[in-house]
Amino acid sequence: ESARTFYSTGVLGAAATAGIAGLATVAAFLLTAEGSNLRPLALLAGALAANRVLYSSLGNILRAEEKSARFTLVNVGGRAATIATILLLFALWKPDLQIYFLGTVVIEFGIVALLTALLARRGLVRPAAFDSSLFRSMVAFGLPMVAYETLVVALDSSDRFLIRSYLGGNPLGYYAAAYTICIYI
């Protein structure tokens, strides 16, 4: 029962947090000067942000369960599948930032759905087992790590402001896609 409470609180809490992260990402995109031009991209970025929250939470569960082979397969296989999907979509459709996000969202959503289904099949995620007190403790524990990750991403992405300023939005999109693919490789 304690395992069910822990898993349910972690996964359902992550799902709620994912929804907030997705909506915040969409709002951030739409509040930019080019917001009306970025609506399709904003929706994909919001879906990706939401998915990443769940992806991280489910990956942490694999770590906690000491399922290192599955964790490695999910991360390496997921990145390889993402790269293959993006390159295939680029070759068959068009090299475009929306296509890049679409390929990433599709693969990562599939992984999240699979990992969630595996937990649900084991009977470990049930809404009635959600514990709000435990969730508050999880959030308090995780907030410093969220701050750290946010700062790392901000520092790592700061070059993109210069690239956009000097070269424009399209070259920045190509740079960001190539940079991410290289990191995945």
Solvent accessible surface area in square Angstrom, and as a share of the most:
residue,aa,sasa,rsa
1,E,144,0.65
2,S,93,0.60
3,A,49,0.38
4,R,64,0.23
5,T,31,0.18
6,F,95,0.40
7,Y,25,0.10
8,S,0,0.00
9,T,0,0.00
10,G,16,0.16
11,V,8,0.05
12,L,53,0.26
13,G,1,0.01
14,A,12,0.09
15,A,44,0.34
16,A,60,0.47
17,T,57,0.33
18,A,2,0.02
19,G,36,0.34
20,I,122,0.62
21,A,27,0.21
22,G,7,0.07
23,L,133,0.66
24,A,59,0.46
25,T,34,0.20
26,V,26,0.15
27,A,47,0.36
28,A,59,0.46
29,F,52,0.22
30,L,57,0.29
31,L,151,0.75
32,T,62,0.36
33,A,108,0.84
34,E,60,0.27
35,G,6,0.06
36,S,89,0.58
37,N,116,0.59
38,L,42,0.21
39,R,127,0.47
40,P,67,0.42
41,L,15,0.08
42,A,0,0.00
43,L,106,0.53
44,L,35,0.18
45,A,8,0.06
46,G,3,0.03
47,A,44,0.34
48,L,18,0.09
49,A,26,0.20
50,A,22,0.17
51,N,8,0.04
52,R,100,0.36
53,V,40,0.23
54,L,34,0.17
55,Y,35,0.13
56,S,61,0.40
57,S,23,0.15
58,L,3,0.01
59,G,9,0.08
60,N,77,0.39
61,I,15,0.08
62,L,9,0.05
63,R,149,0.54
64,A,76,0.59
65,E,39,0.18
66,E,153,0.69
67,K,64,0.27
68,S,80,0.52
69,A,84,0.65
70,R,92,0.34
71,F,44,0.18
72,T,73,0.42
73,L,127,0.63
74,V,17,0.10
75,N,36,0.18
76,V,96,0.55
77,G,29,0.28
78,G,6,0.06
79,R,103,0.38
80,A,58,0.45
81,A,40,0.31
82,T,2,0.01
83,I,21,0.11
84,A,61,0.48
85,T,31,0.18
86,I,1,0.01
87,L,91,0.45
88,L,103,0.51
89,L,39,0.19
90,F,40,0.17
91,A,86,0.66
92,L,137,0.68
93,W,153,0.54
94,K,101,0.43
95,P,73,0.46
96,D,43,0.22
97,L,57,0.28
98,Q,67,0.30
99,I,9,0.04
100,Y,17,0.07
101,F,33,0.14
102,L,57,0.28
103,G,0,0.00
104,T,3,0.02
105,V,20,0.12
106,V,81,0.46
107,I,36,0.18
108,E,10,0.04
109,F,129,0.54
110,G,37,0.36
111,I,24,0.12
112,V,9,0.05
113,A,46,0.36
114,L,106,0.53
115,L,8,0.04
116,T,47,0.27
117,A,57,0.44
118,L,38,0.19
119,L,8,0.04
120,A,56,0.44
121,R,195,0.71
122,R,108,0.39
123,G,12,0.11
124,L,23,0.11
125,V,27,0.15
126,R,116,0.42
127,P,107,0.67
128,A,106,0.82
129,A,14,0.11
130,F,76,0.32
131,D,53,0.28
132,S,60,0.39
133,S,63,0.41
134,L,54,0.27
135,F,49,0.20
136,R,152,0.55
137,S,66,0.42
138,M,49,0.22
139,V,58,0.33
140,A,68,0.53
141,F,153,0.64
142,G,18,0.17
143,L,103,0.51
144,P,86,0.54
145,M,99,0.44
146,V,88,0.51
147,A,53,0.41
148,Y,138,0.53
149,E,96,0.43
150,T,81,0.47
151,L,115,0.57
152,V,62,0.36
153,V,89,0.51
154,A,56,0.43
155,L,138,0.68
156,D,68,0.35
157,S,30,0.19
158,S,56,0.36
159,D,49,0.25
160,R,51,0.19
161,F,154,0.64
162,L,110,0.55
163,I,34,0.17
164,R,107,0.39
165,S,89,0.57
166,Y,173,0.66
167,L,119,0.59
168,G,26,0.25
169,G,39,0.38
170,N,120,0.61
171,P,54,0.34
172,L,31,0.15
173,G,11,0.10
174,Y,126,0.48
175,Y,70,0.27
176,A,20,0.15
177,A,8,0.06
178,A,55,0.42
179,Y,63,0.24
180,T,31,0.18
181,I,24,0.12
182,C,92,0.55
183,I,92,0.47
184,Y,36,0.14
185,I,154,0.78
